[in-house]
Amino acid sequence: MGRIIILAVLLCALAAVGVIAAGGVVLDPEQQAEIDRKAAAPFVVPPEVDPLPAAPKLRPVSAPAQGRLGATVTMDQLHFGAKRTEVTAGESVRWVNRDRVAHELLSDDAIGAGAKPTFASKAIARGGSFRTTFENPGLVRYVCVLHPTSMVAYVVVKPR
């Protein structure tokens, strides 16, 4: 009798493991057909859902005459070496790529004090660098356009 109970418990345990391995749920054929039908249908955004706001228009500009180097930011393992870099107006920042992949920088709209120092780099290969000078005090957000989720940082430009 004890062996039968142990065997029954083992069979139940094996059945539970099979359910977990199969995704944790056992569906009847009608439920599975409904899920398959919904998965095959195209995704349509309902009209009452607001789309994401459009990204601000940014204008790539060539770097102005280079001011005194105020800071260097490295790029490695899909991250900026510093999330926040401080320079004084008129100083430049140099980004150096130590990563195995290329990076391309683009400033977002400047935040604060009405400053709008927009800049853009071309692709910066491994070992390459990009440098630009910041003339106006304020806060400038920038991203790597090739890796925008992991590479976001700021330059704080202090008044002279």
BALUMVEX-666756 format. One record per residue: x, y, z of N, C-alpha, C, CB in turn; residue in three letters. Coordinates in nm, 2 decimals. Glycine has a CB too. Layout:
+--------+---------+--------+---------+----------+--------+--------+---------+--------+---------+----------+--------+------+
: n.east : n.north :   n.up : ca.east : ca.north :  ca.up : c.east : c.north :   c.up : cb.east : cb.north :  cb.up : lose :
+--------+---------+--------+---------+----------+--------+--------+---------+--------+---------+----------+--------+------+
:      X :       Y :      Z :       X :        Y :      Z :      X :       Y :      Z :       X :        Y :      Z :  Ala :
...
+--------+---------+--------+---------+----------+--------+--------+---------+--------+---------+----------+--------+------+
This chain:
+--------+---------+--------+---------+----------+--------+--------+---------+--------+---------+----------+--------+------+
: n.east : n.north :   n.up : ca.east : ca.north :  ca.up : c.east : c.north :   c.up : cb.east : cb.north :  cb.up : lose :
+--------+---------+--------+---------+----------+--------+--------+---------+--------+---------+----------+--------+------+
:   0.08 :   -0.12 :   0.00 :    0.00 :     0.00 :   0.00 :   0.09 :    0.13 :   0.00 :   -0.09 :     0.00 :   0.12 :  Met :
:   0.19 :    0.13 :   0.08 :    0.28 :     0.24 :   0.09 :   0.35 :    0.27 :  -0.04 :    0.39 :     0.22 :   0.20 :  Gly :
:   0.39 :    0.16 :  -0.11 :    0.45 :     0.18 :  -0.24 :   0.36 :    0.24 :  -0.35 :    0.50 :     0.04 :  -0.30 :  Arg :
:   0.23 :    0.21 :  -0.34 :    0.13 :     0.26 :  -0.43 :   0.12 :    0.41 :  -0.41 :    0.00 :     0.19 :  -0.41 :  Ile :
:   0.12 :    0.45 :  -0.28 :    0.11 :     0.59 :  -0.25 :   0.23 :    0.67 :  -0.30 :    0.09 :     0.61 :  -0.10 :  Ile :
:   0.35 :    0.61 :  -0.28 :    0.47 :     0.67 :  -0.32 :   0.47 :    0.68 :  -0.48 :    0.60 :     0.59 :  -0.28 :  Ile :
:   0.43 :    0.58 :  -0.54 :    0.42 :     0.58 :  -0.69 :   0.32 :    0.69 :  -0.74 :    0.38 :     0.44 :  -0.74 :  Leu :
:   0.21 :    0.70 :  -0.67 :    0.11 :     0.80 :  -0.71 :   0.17 :    0.94 :  -0.69 :   -0.02 :     0.78 :  -0.62 :  Ala :
:   0.24 :    0.96 :  -0.58 :    0.30 :     1.09 :  -0.55 :   0.40 :    1.13 :  -0.66 :    0.36 :     1.10 :  -0.41 :  Val :
:   0.49 :    1.03 :  -0.70 :    0.59 :     1.05 :  -0.80 :   0.52 :    1.08 :  -0.93 :    0.67 :     0.92 :  -0.81 :  Leu :
:   0.42 :    1.01 :  -0.97 :    0.35 :     1.04 :  -1.10 :   0.29 :    1.18 :  -1.10 :    0.24 :     0.94 :  -1.12 :  Leu :
:   0.23 :    1.22 :  -0.98 :    0.18 :     1.36 :  -0.98 :   0.29 :    1.46 :  -0.99 :    0.10 :     1.38 :  -0.84 :  Cys :
:   0.40 :    1.43 :  -0.92 :    0.52 :     1.53 :  -0.93 :   0.57 :    1.53 :  -1.07 :    0.63 :     1.48 :  -0.84 :  Ala :
:   0.58 :    1.42 :  -1.14 :    0.63 :     1.42 :  -1.28 :   0.53 :    1.50 :  -1.37 :    0.64 :     1.28 :  -1.33 :  Leu :
:   0.40 :    1.48 :  -1.35 :    0.30 :     1.55 :  -1.43 :   0.31 :    1.70 :  -1.40 :    0.16 :     1.51 :  -1.39 :  Ala :
:   0.34 :    1.75 :  -1.28 :    0.35 :     1.89 :  -1.25 :   0.48 :    1.94 :  -1.31 :    0.36 :     1.91 :  -1.09 :  Ala :
:   0.59 :    1.87 :  -1.31 :    0.71 :     1.91 :  -1.38 :   0.68 :    1.93 :  -1.53 :    0.82 :     1.81 :  -1.35 :  Val :
:   0.61 :    1.84 :  -1.59 :    0.57 :     1.85 :  -1.73 :   0.49 :    1.97 :  -1.76 :    0.50 :     1.73 :  -1.78 :  Gly :
:   0.40 :    2.01 :  -1.67 :    0.32 :     2.13 :  -1.69 :   0.41 :    2.25 :  -1.68 :    0.20 :     2.13 :  -1.59 :  Val :
:   0.50 :    2.25 :  -1.58 :    0.58 :     2.37 :  -1.56 :   0.68 :    2.38 :  -1.69 :    0.67 :     2.35 :  -1.43 :  Ile :
:   0.73 :    2.27 :  -1.73 :    0.82 :     2.27 :  -1.85 :   0.75 :    2.32 :  -1.97 :    0.88 :     2.14 :  -1.87 :  Ala :
:   0.62 :    2.29 :  -1.98 :    0.54 :     2.33 :  -2.10 :   0.49 :    2.48 :  -2.09 :    0.42 :     2.24 :  -2.12 :  Ala :
:   0.53 :    2.55 :  -1.99 :    0.49 :     2.69 :  -1.98 :   0.40 :    2.71 :  -1.86 :    0.42 :     2.73 :  -2.10 :  Gly :
:   0.37 :    2.61 :  -1.78 :    0.30 :     2.63 :  -1.66 :   0.15 :    2.62 :  -1.68 :    0.33 :     2.76 :  -1.60 :  Gly :
:   0.09 :    2.61 :  -1.80 :   -0.05 :     2.60 :  -1.82 :  -0.08 :    2.50 :  -1.92 :   -0.10 :     2.74 :  -1.86 :  Val :
:  -0.19 :    2.42 :  -1.90 :   -0.24 :     2.33 :  -2.00 :  -0.37 :    2.39 :  -2.05 :   -0.26 :     2.18 :  -1.94 :  Val :
:  -0.38 :    2.41 :  -2.18 :   -0.49 :     2.47 :  -2.25 :  -0.57 :    2.37 :  -2.33 :   -0.45 :     2.59 :  -2.34 :  Leu :
:  -0.70 :    2.38 :  -2.33 :   -0.78 :     2.29 :  -2.41 :  -0.76 :    2.35 :  -2.56 :   -0.93 :     2.29 :  -2.37 :  Asp :
:  -0.80 :    2.26 :  -2.66 :   -0.78 :     2.30 :  -2.80 :  -0.85 :    2.43 :  -2.84 :   -0.82 :     2.19 :  -2.89 :  Pro :
:  -0.96 :    2.46 :  -2.78 :   -1.04 :     2.58 :  -2.82 :  -0.96 :    2.71 :  -2.77 :   -1.18 :     2.58 :  -2.76 :  Glu :
:  -0.91 :    2.70 :  -2.64 :   -0.83 :     2.81 :  -2.59 :  -0.70 :    2.83 :  -2.67 :   -0.79 :     2.78 :  -2.44 :  Gln :
:  -0.64 :    2.72 :  -2.71 :   -0.51 :     2.74 :  -2.79 :  -0.54 :    2.80 :  -2.92 :   -0.44 :     2.60 :  -2.80 :  Gln :
:  -0.65 :    2.76 :  -2.99 :   -0.69 :     2.81 :  -3.12 :  -0.72 :    2.96 :  -3.11 :   -0.82 :     2.74 :  -3.17 :  Ala :
:  -0.78 :    3.01 :  -3.00 :   -0.81 :     3.15 :  -2.98 :  -0.68 :    3.23 :  -2.96 :   -0.90 :     3.17 :  -2.85 :  Glu :
:  -0.59 :    3.18 :  -2.89 :   -0.46 :     3.24 :  -2.87 :  -0.39 :    3.25 :  -3.00 :   -0.37 :     3.17 :  -2.76 :  Ile :
:  -0.38 :    3.14 :  -3.08 :   -0.32 :     3.14 :  -3.21 :  -0.38 :    3.24 :  -3.30 :   -0.32 :     3.00 :  -3.27 :  Asp :
:  -0.52 :    3.25 :  -3.30 :   -0.59 :     3.35 :  -3.39 :  -0.55 :    3.49 :  -3.35 :   -0.74 :     3.33 :  -3.37 :  Arg :
:  -0.54 :    3.52 :  -3.22 :   -0.51 :     3.66 :  -3.18 :  -0.36 :    3.69 :  -3.21 :   -0.53 :     3.68 :  -3.03 :  Lys :
:  -0.27 :    3.59 :  -3.20 :   -0.13 :     3.62 :  -3.22 :  -0.11 :    3.64 :  -3.37 :   -0.05 :     3.50 :  -3.18 :  Ala :
:  -0.19 :    3.58 :  -3.46 :   -0.17 :     3.60 :  -3.60 :  -0.23 :    3.73 :  -3.66 :   -0.23 :     3.48 :  -3.68 :  Ala :
:  -0.32 :    3.79 :  -3.58 :   -0.38 :     3.92 :  -3.62 :  -0.29 :    4.03 :  -3.62 :   -0.51 :     3.95 :  -3.54 :  Ala :
:  -0.29 :    4.13 :  -3.71 :   -0.20 :     4.24 :  -3.71 :  -0.23 :    4.33 :  -3.58 :   -0.21 :     4.33 :  -3.84 :  Pro :
:  -0.13 :    4.40 :  -3.53 :   -0.15 :     4.48 :  -3.42 :  -0.19 :    4.62 :  -3.47 :   -0.01 :     4.49 :  -3.33 :  Phe :
:  -0.30 :    4.67 :  -3.41 :   -0.35 :     4.80 :  -3.45 :  -0.36 :    4.89 :  -3.32 :   -0.49 :     4.79 :  -3.52 :  Val :
:  -0.30 :    5.01 :  -3.33 :   -0.31 :     5.10 :  -3.22 :  -0.45 :    5.17 :  -3.22 :   -0.19 :     5.21 :  -3.22 :  Val :
:  -0.52 :    5.15 :  -3.11 :   -0.65 :     5.22 :  -3.11 :  -0.64 :    5.37 :  -3.12 :   -0.73 :     5.18 :  -2.98 :  Pro :
:  -0.74 :    5.43 :  -3.19 :   -0.73 :     5.58 :  -3.22 :  -0.73 :    5.66 :  -3.09 :   -0.85 :     5.62 :  -3.30 :  Pro :
:  -0.78 :    5.61 :  -2.98 :   -0.79 :     5.69 :  -2.85 :  -0.65 :    5.69 :  -2.78 :   -0.89 :     5.63 :  -2.76 :  Glu :
:  -0.55 :    5.61 :  -2.83 :   -0.42 :     5.61 :  -2.77 :  -0.33 :    5.72 :  -2.84 :   -0.35 :     5.47 :  -2.79 :  Val :
:  -0.28 :    5.81 :  -2.76 :   -0.19 :     5.91 :  -2.82 :  -0.06 :    5.85 :  -2.86 :   -0.17 :     6.03 :  -2.72 :  Asp :
:  -0.01 :    5.88 :  -2.98 :    0.12 :     5.83 :  -3.02 :   0.22 :    5.91 :  -2.94 :    0.15 :     5.86 :  -3.17 :  Pro :
:   0.34 :    5.85 :  -2.93 :    0.45 :     5.92 :  -2.86 :   0.48 :    6.05 :  -2.93 :    0.58 :     5.83 :  -2.86 :  Leu :
:   0.51 :    6.15 :  -2.85 :    0.54 :     6.28 :  -2.91 :   0.66 :    6.27 :  -3.00 :    0.57 :     6.39 :  -2.80 :  Pro :
:   0.66 :    6.35 :  -3.10 :    0.77 :     6.35 :  -3.20 :   0.90 :    6.40 :  -3.13 :    0.73 :     6.44 :  -3.32 :  Ala :
:   1.00 :    6.34 :  -3.18 :    1.13 :     6.39 :  -3.12 :   1.16 :    6.53 :  -3.17 :    1.25 :     6.29 :  -3.17 :  Ala :
:   1.23 :    6.61 :  -3.09 :    1.26 :     6.74 :  -3.13 :   1.35 :    6.75 :  -3.25 :    1.32 :     6.82 :  -3.02 :  Pro :
:   1.33 :    6.85 :  -3.33 :    1.42 :     6.86 :  -3.45 :   1.56 :    6.90 :  -3.40 :    1.36 :     6.97 :  -3.55 :  Lys :
:   1.66 :    6.82 :  -3.44 :    1.79 :     6.86 :  -3.40 :   1.87 :    6.88 :  -3.53 :    1.86 :     6.74 :  -3.32 :  Leu :
:   1.96 :    6.98 :  -3.53 :    2.03 :     7.01 :  -3.65 :   2.18 :    6.98 :  -3.62 :    2.01 :     7.16 :  -3.69 :  Arg :
:   2.23 :    6.88 :  -3.70 :    2.38 :     6.85 :  -3.68 :   2.46 :    6.97 :  -3.73 :    2.41 :     6.72 :  -3.76 :  Pro :
:   2.55 :    7.01 :  -3.66 :    2.64 :     7.12 :  -3.70 :   2.79 :    7.07 :  -3.68 :    2.62 :     7.25 :  -3.62 :  Val :
:   2.87 :    7.13 :  -3.76 :    3.01 :     7.10 :  -3.74 :   3.06 :    7.16 :  -3.61 :    3.10 :     7.14 :  -3.87 :  Ser :
:   3.16 :    7.10 :  -3.55 :    3.21 :     7.16 :  -3.43 :   3.27 :    7.29 :  -3.45 :    3.32 :     7.06 :  -3.37 :  Ala :
:   3.25 :    7.39 :  -3.36 :    3.31 :     7.52 :  -3.38 :   3.46 :    7.51 :  -3.35 :    3.25 :     7.62 :  -3.28 :  Pro :
:   3.53 :    7.62 :  -3.36 :    3.67 :     7.62 :  -3.33 :   3.69 :    7.57 :  -3.19 :    3.73 :     7.77 :  -3.34 :  Ala :
:   3.79 :    7.48 :  -3.17 :    3.81 :     7.41 :  -3.05 :   3.86 :    7.50 :  -2.94 :    3.90 :     7.29 :  -3.07 :  Gln :
:   3.78 :    7.50 :  -2.83 :    3.83 :     7.57 :  -2.71 :   3.92 :    7.48 :  -2.63 :    3.71 :     7.62 :  -2.62 :  Gly :
:   3.97 :    7.54 :  -2.51 :    4.05 :     7.46 :  -2.42 :   3.98 :    7.33 :  -2.38 :    4.10 :     7.55 :  -2.30 :  Arg :
:   4.06 :    7.22 :  -2.38 :    4.00 :     7.09 :  -2.34 :   3.96 :    7.10 :  -2.19 :    4.09 :     6.97 :  -2.37 :  Leu :
:   3.83 :    7.08 :  -2.17 :    3.78 :     7.08 :  -2.03 :   3.76 :    6.95 :  -1.97 :    3.65 :     7.16 :  -2.02 :  Gly :
:   3.73 :    6.85 :  -2.05 :    3.70 :     6.71 :  -2.00 :   3.71 :    6.61 :  -2.12 :    3.56 :     6.71 :  -1.94 :  Ala :
:   3.74 :    6.49 :  -2.08 :    3.74 :     6.38 :  -2.17 :   3.65 :    6.27 :  -2.12 :    3.89 :     6.32 :  -2.19 :  Thr :
:   3.56 :    6.22 :  -2.20 :    3.47 :     6.11 :  -2.17 :   3.50 :    5.99 :  -2.25 :    3.32 :     6.16 :  -2.19 :  Val :
:   3.52 :    5.88 :  -2.18 :    3.55 :     5.75 :  -2.26 :   3.41 :    5.68 :  -2.29 :    3.64 :     5.66 :  -2.18 :  Thr :
:   3.42 :    5.60 :  -2.39 :    3.30 :     5.52 :  -2.42 :   3.35 :    5.37 :  -2.43 :    3.24 :     5.56 :  -2.57 :  Met :
:   3.29 :    5.29 :  -2.34 :    3.34 :     5.15 :  -2.33 :   3.22 :    5.06 :  -2.28 :    3.46 :     5.14 :  -2.23 :  Asp :
:   3.22 :    4.95 :  -2.33 :    3.11 :     4.85 :  -2.29 :   2.97 :    4.91 :  -2.30 :    3.14 :     4.80 :  -2.15 :  Gln :
:   2.95 :    4.98 :  -2.41 :    2.82 :     5.05 :  -2.44 :   2.77 :    5.14 :  -2.33 :    2.71 :     4.94 :  -2.46 :  Leu :
:   2.87 :    5.21 :  -2.27 :    2.84 :     5.31 :  -2.16 :   2.94 :    5.43 :  -2.17 :    2.84 :     5.25 :  -2.02 :  His :
:   2.89 :    5.54 :  -2.13 :    2.98 :     5.66 :  -2.12 :   3.05 :    5.64 :  -1.99 :    2.90 :     5.79 :  -2.13 :  Phe :
:   3.18 :    5.68 :  -1.98 :    3.26 :     5.67 :  -1.86 :   3.21 :    5.76 :  -1.75 :    3.40 :     5.71 :  -1.89 :  Gly :
:   3.14 :    5.87 :  -1.79 :    3.08 :     5.96 :  -1.69 :   2.94 :    5.99 :  -1.74 :    3.17 :     6.09 :  -1.68 :  Ala :
:   2.84 :    5.98 :  -1.65 :    2.71 :     6.02 :  -1.68 :   2.69 :    6.17 :  -1.68 :    2.61 :     5.95 :  -1.58 :  Lys :
:   2.78 :    6.24 :  -1.60 :    2.77 :     6.39 :  -1.59 :   2.91 :    6.44 :  -1.60 :    2.70 :     6.43 :  -1.45 :  Arg :
:   2.93 :    6.53 :  -1.69 :    3.06 :     6.60 :  -1.72 :   3.04 :    6.75 :  -1.70 :    3.12 :     6.56 :  -1.86 :  Thr :
:   3.13 :    6.81 :  -1.63 :    3.13 :     6.96 :  -1.61 :   3.24 :    7.03 :  -1.69 :    3.13 :     6.99 :  -1.46 :  Glu :
:   3.20 :    7.13 :  -1.76 :    3.30 :     7.22 :  -1.82 :   3.26 :    7.36 :  -1.80 :    3.32 :     7.19 :  -1.97 :  Val :
:   3.35 :    7.46 :  -1.83 :    3.31 :     7.60 :  -1.82 :   3.29 :    7.64 :  -1.97 :    3.43 :     7.68 :  -1.76 :  Thr :
:   3.20 :    7.74 :  -1.98 :    3.16 :     7.79 :  -2.12 :   3.29 :    7.83 :  -2.19 :    3.07 :     7.91 :  -2.11 :  Ala :
:   3.31 :    7.78 :  -2.31 :    3.43 :     7.81 :  -2.39 :   3.52 :    7.69 :  -2.39 :    3.50 :     7.93 :  -2.34 :  Gly :
:   3.50 :    7.59 :  -2.31 :    3.58 :     7.47 :  -2.30 :   3.52 :    7.36 :  -2.39 :    3.60 :     7.42 :  -2.16 :  Glu :
:   3.60 :    7.27 :  -2.43 :    3.55 :     7.16 :  -2.51 :   3.55 :    7.03 :  -2.43 :    3.64 :     7.14 :  -2.64 :  Ser :
:   3.48 :    6.93 :  -2.48 :    3.47 :     6.80 :  -2.43 :   3.52 :    6.71 :  -2.55 :    3.33 :     6.76 :  -2.38 :  Val :
:   3.60 :    6.61 :  -2.51 :    3.65 :     6.51 :  -2.61 :   3.59 :    6.37 :  -2.56 :    3.80 :     6.51 :  -2.62 :  Arg :
:   3.53 :    6.30 :  -2.66 :    3.48 :     6.17 :  -2.63 :   3.58 :    6.07 :  -2.70 :    3.33 :     6.15 :  -2.69 :  Trp :
:   3.62 :    5.97 :  -2.63 :    3.72 :     5.87 :  -2.69 :   3.65 :    5.74 :  -2.69 :    3.85 :     5.87 :  -2.61 :  Val :
:   3.65 :    5.67 :  -2.80 :    3.59 :     5.54 :  -2.81 :   3.69 :    5.43 :  -2.78 :    3.53 :     5.52 :  -2.95 :  Asn :
:   3.67 :    5.36 :  -2.66 :    3.75 :     5.25 :  -2.62 :   3.67 :    5.12 :  -2.64 :    3.80 :     5.26 :  -2.48 :  Arg :
:   3.55 :    5.13 :  -2.70 :    3.47 :     5.01 :  -2.72 :   3.50 :    4.93 :  -2.84 :    3.32 :     5.06 :  -2.72 :  Asp :
:   3.44 :    4.81 :  -2.85 :    3.47 :     4.73 :  -2.97 :   3.38 :    4.77 :  -3.09 :    3.45 :     4.59 :  -2.94 :  Arg :
:   3.28 :    4.86 :  -3.06 :    3.19 :     4.90 :  -3.17 :   3.19 :    5.05 :  -3.18 :    3.04 :     4.85 :  -3.13 :  Val :
:   3.14 :    5.10 :  -3.30 :    3.13 :     5.24 :  -3.32 :   3.02 :    5.31 :  -3.24 :    3.11 :     5.27 :  -3.47 :  Ala :
:   3.04 :    5.44 :  -3.22 :    2.94 :     5.52 :  -3.15 :   2.92 :    5.64 :  -3.23 :    2.98 :     5.55 :  -3.00 :  His :
:   2.80 :    5.70 :  -3.22 :    2.77 :     5.82 :  -3.29 :   2.69 :    5.91 :  -3.19 :    2.68 :     5.80 :  -3.42 :  Glu :
:   2.74 :    6.03 :  -3.16 :    2.69 :     6.12 :  -3.06 :   2.59 :    6.22 :  -3.12 :    2.80 :     6.19 :  -2.98 :  Leu :
:   2.49 :    6.25 :  -3.04 :    2.39 :     6.35 :  -3.08 :   2.34 :    6.42 :  -2.96 :    2.28 :     6.29 :  -3.17 :  Leu :
:   2.35 :    6.55 :  -2.95 :    2.29 :     6.63 :  -2.84 :   2.14 :    6.64 :  -2.85 :    2.36 :     6.76 :  -2.82 :  Ser :
:   2.08 :    6.64 :  -2.74 :    1.94 :     6.66 :  -2.73 :   1.92 :    6.81 :  -2.71 :    1.87 :     6.58 :  -2.61 :  Asp :
:   1.80 :    6.86 :  -2.71 :    1.78 :     7.00 :  -2.68 :   1.84 :    7.03 :  -2.54 :    1.63 :     7.04 :  -2.67 :  Asp :
:   1.91 :    7.15 :  -2.54 :    1.97 :     7.19 :  -2.41 :   1.86 :    7.22 :  -2.31 :    2.06 :     7.31 :  -2.43 :  Ala :
:   1.90 :    7.19 :  -2.18 :    1.80 :     7.21 :  -2.07 :   1.85 :    7.33 :  -1.99 :    1.78 :     7.09 :  -1.99 :  Ile :
:   1.77 :    7.43 :  -1.97 :    1.80 :     7.54 :  -1.88 :   1.87 :    7.66 :  -1.95 :    1.88 :     7.49 :  -1.77 :  Gly :
:   1.85 :    7.77 :  -1.89 :    1.92 :     7.90 :  -1.93 :   1.91 :    7.93 :  -2.08 :    2.06 :     7.89 :  -1.89 :  Ala :
:   1.81 :    7.87 :  -2.15 :    1.80 :     7.91 :  -2.29 :   1.91 :    7.87 :  -2.38 :    1.78 :     8.05 :  -2.30 :  Gly :
:   2.00 :    7.79 :  -2.33 :    2.12 :     7.75 :  -2.41 :   2.08 :    7.64 :  -2.50 :    2.24 :     7.70 :  -2.32 :  Ala :
:   2.13 :    7.64 :  -2.63 :    2.09 :     7.54 :  -2.72 :   2.22 :    7.50 :  -2.80 :    1.99 :     7.59 :  -2.82 :  Lys :
:   2.32 :    7.45 :  -2.73 :    2.44 :     7.41 :  -2.81 :   2.42 :    7.27 :  -2.87 :    2.57 :     7.41 :  -2.72 :  Pro :
:   2.37 :    7.26 :  -2.99 :    2.35 :     7.13 :  -3.05 :   2.47 :    7.08 :  -3.12 :    2.23 :     7.15 :  -3.16 :  Thr :
:   2.50 :    6.95 :  -3.11 :    2.62 :     6.90 :  -3.18 :   2.59 :    6.76 :  -3.22 :    2.74 :     6.90 :  -3.09 :  Phe :
:   2.66 :    6.71 :  -3.32 :    2.65 :     6.57 :  -3.37 :   2.78 :    6.53 :  -3.42 :    2.54 :     6.57 :  -3.48 :  Ala :
:   2.81 :    6.40 :  -3.40 :    2.93 :     6.34 :  -3.45 :   2.90 :    6.25 :  -3.56 :    3.02 :     6.27 :  -3.34 :  Ser :
:   3.00 :    6.22 :  -3.64 :    2.98 :     6.10 :  -3.73 :   3.02 :    5.98 :  -3.65 :    3.08 :     6.12 :  -3.86 :  Lys :
:   3.01 :    5.86 :  -3.71 :    3.04 :     5.74 :  -3.64 :   3.19 :    5.75 :  -3.59 :    3.02 :     5.61 :  -3.74 :  Ala :
:   3.21 :    5.72 :  -3.47 :    3.34 :     5.72 :  -3.41 :   3.39 :    5.57 :  -3.39 :    3.34 :     5.79 :  -3.27 :  Ile :
:   3.48 :    5.53 :  -3.47 :    3.53 :     5.39 :  -3.47 :   3.62 :    5.37 :  -3.34 :    3.61 :     5.36 :  -3.59 :  Ala :
:   3.64 :    5.25 :  -3.31 :    3.73 :     5.21 :  -3.20 :   3.86 :    5.28 :  -3.21 :    3.75 :     5.06 :  -3.19 :  Arg :
:   3.90 :    5.35 :  -3.10 :    4.02 :     5.42 :  -3.09 :   4.01 :    5.57 :  -3.14 :    4.13 :     5.36 :  -3.18 :  Gly :
:   3.89 :    5.60 :  -3.20 :    3.87 :     5.73 :  -3.25 :   3.82 :    5.83 :  -3.15 :    3.77 :     5.73 :  -3.37 :  Gly :
:   3.80 :    5.96 :  -3.18 :    3.75 :     6.05 :  -3.09 :   3.67 :    6.16 :  -3.16 :    3.86 :     6.11 :  -3.00 :  Ser :
:   3.59 :    6.23 :  -3.08 :    3.52 :     6.35 :  -3.13 :   3.53 :    6.46 :  -3.02 :    3.37 :     6.31 :  -3.16 :  Phe :
:   3.54 :    6.58 :  -3.07 :    3.56 :     6.69 :  -2.97 :   3.47 :    6.81 :  -3.02 :    3.70 :     6.73 :  -2.96 :  Arg :
:   3.40 :    6.87 :  -2.92 :    3.33 :     6.99 :  -2.95 :   3.34 :    7.09 :  -2.83 :    3.18 :     6.96 :  -2.98 :  Thr :
:   3.32 :    7.22 :  -2.86 :    3.33 :     7.32 :  -2.77 :   3.19 :    7.37 :  -2.73 :    3.41 :     7.44 :  -2.82 :  Thr :
:   3.17 :    7.40 :  -2.60 :    3.04 :     7.45 :  -2.55 :   3.05 :    7.59 :  -2.51 :    2.99 :     7.36 :  -2.43 :  Phe :
:   2.98 :    7.68 :  -2.58 :    2.99 :     7.82 :  -2.56 :   2.89 :    7.88 :  -2.46 :    2.97 :     7.90 :  -2.69 :  Glu :
:   2.77 :    7.81 :  -2.45 :    2.66 :     7.87 :  -2.37 :   2.64 :    7.78 :  -2.24 :    2.53 :     7.87 :  -2.45 :  Asn :
:   2.63 :    7.85 :  -2.12 :    2.60 :     7.78 :  -2.00 :   2.47 :    7.71 :  -2.01 :    2.60 :     7.88 :  -1.88 :  Pro :
:   2.46 :    7.60 :  -1.94 :    2.33 :     7.52 :  -1.94 :   2.36 :    7.37 :  -1.92 :    2.25 :     7.54 :  -2.07 :  Gly :
:   2.26 :    7.29 :  -1.94 :    2.26 :     7.15 :  -1.93 :   2.23 :    7.09 :  -2.06 :    2.17 :     7.09 :  -1.82 :  Leu :
:   2.32 :    7.00 :  -2.11 :    2.30 :     6.94 :  -2.25 :   2.30 :    6.79 :  -2.23 :    2.42 :     6.98 :  -2.34 :  Val :
:   2.19 :    6.74 :  -2.27 :    2.17 :     6.59 :  -2.27 :   2.22 :    6.54 :  -2.40 :    2.02 :     6.55 :  -2.24 :  Arg :
:   2.29 :    6.43 :  -2.40 :    2.33 :     6.37 :  -2.53 :   2.32 :    6.22 :  -2.52 :    2.47 :     6.41 :  -2.57 :  Tyr :
:   2.31 :    6.15 :  -2.64 :    2.30 :     6.01 :  -2.65 :   2.39 :    5.96 :  -2.76 :    2.15 :     5.97 :  -2.68 :  Val :
:   2.41 :    5.83 :  -2.76 :    2.47 :     5.76 :  -2.87 :   2.35 :    5.71 :  -2.96 :    2.56 :     5.64 :  -2.83 :  Cys :
:   2.34 :    5.76 :  -3.08 :    2.22 :     5.73 :  -3.16 :   2.22 :    5.58 :  -3.19 :    2.22 :     5.81 :  -3.28 :  Val :
:   2.33 :    5.51 :  -3.18 :    2.34 :     5.37 :  -3.22 :   2.30 :    5.28 :  -3.10 :    2.48 :     5.33 :  -3.27 :  Leu :
:   2.31 :    5.34 :  -2.97 :    2.28 :     5.27 :  -2.85 :   2.21 :    5.36 :  -2.75 :    2.41 :     5.21 :  -2.78 :  His :
:   2.09 :    5.41 :  -2.79 :    2.03 :     5.51 :  -2.71 :   1.97 :    5.47 :  -2.57 :    1.92 :     5.57 :  -2.79 :  Pro :
:   1.95 :    5.34 :  -2.55 :    1.90 :     5.30 :  -2.43 :   2.00 :    5.28 :  -2.32 :    1.83 :     5.16 :  -2.44 :  Thr :
:   2.13 :    5.25 :  -2.35 :    2.23 :     5.24 :  -2.25 :   2.33 :    5.35 :  -2.25 :    2.31 :     5.11 :  -2.28 :  Ser :
:   2.32 :    5.44 :  -2.35 :    2.42 :     5.55 :  -2.36 :   2.36 :    5.68 :  -2.36 :    2.51 :     5.53 :  -2.48 :  Met :
:   2.33 :    5.74 :  -2.24 :    2.27 :     5.87 :  -2.23 :   2.35 :    5.94 :  -2.12 :    2.12 :     5.86 :  -2.19 :  Val :
:   2.38 :    6.06 :  -2.14 :    2.46 :     6.14 :  -2.04 :   2.44 :    6.29 :  -2.06 :    2.62 :     6.10 :  -2.05 :  Ala :
:   2.50 :    6.36 :  -1.97 :    2.48 :     6.51 :  -1.97 :   2.62 :    6.58 :  -1.96 :    2.40 :     6.55 :  -1.85 :  Tyr :
:   2.62 :    6.70 :  -2.02 :    2.73 :     6.80 :  -2.00 :   2.67 :    6.92 :  -1.93 :    2.80 :     6.84 :  -2.14 :  Val :
:   2.73 :    6.95 :  -1.81 :    2.69 :     7.07 :  -1.74 :   2.79 :    7.18 :  -1.78 :    2.69 :     7.05 :  -1.59 :  Val :
:   2.74 :    7.29 :  -1.84 :    2.83 :     7.40 :  -1.89 :   2.81 :    7.51 :  -1.79 :    2.79 :     7.44 :  -2.04 :  Val :
:   2.91 :    7.54 :  -1.71 :    2.91 :     7.65 :  -1.61 :   2.94 :    7.78 :  -1.68 :    3.00 :     7.62 :  -1.49 :  Lys :
:   2.89 :    7.89 :  -1.62 :    2.93 :     8.02 :  -1.68 :   3.08 :    8.05 :  -1.65 :    2.84 :     8.13 :  -1.61 :  Pro :
:   3.13 :    8.14 :  -1.74 :    3.28 :     8.17 :  -1.72 :   3.30 :    8.25 :  -1.60 :    3.33 :     8.25 :  -1.84 :  Arg :
+--------+---------+--------+---------+----------+--------+--------+---------+--------+---------+----------+--------+------+
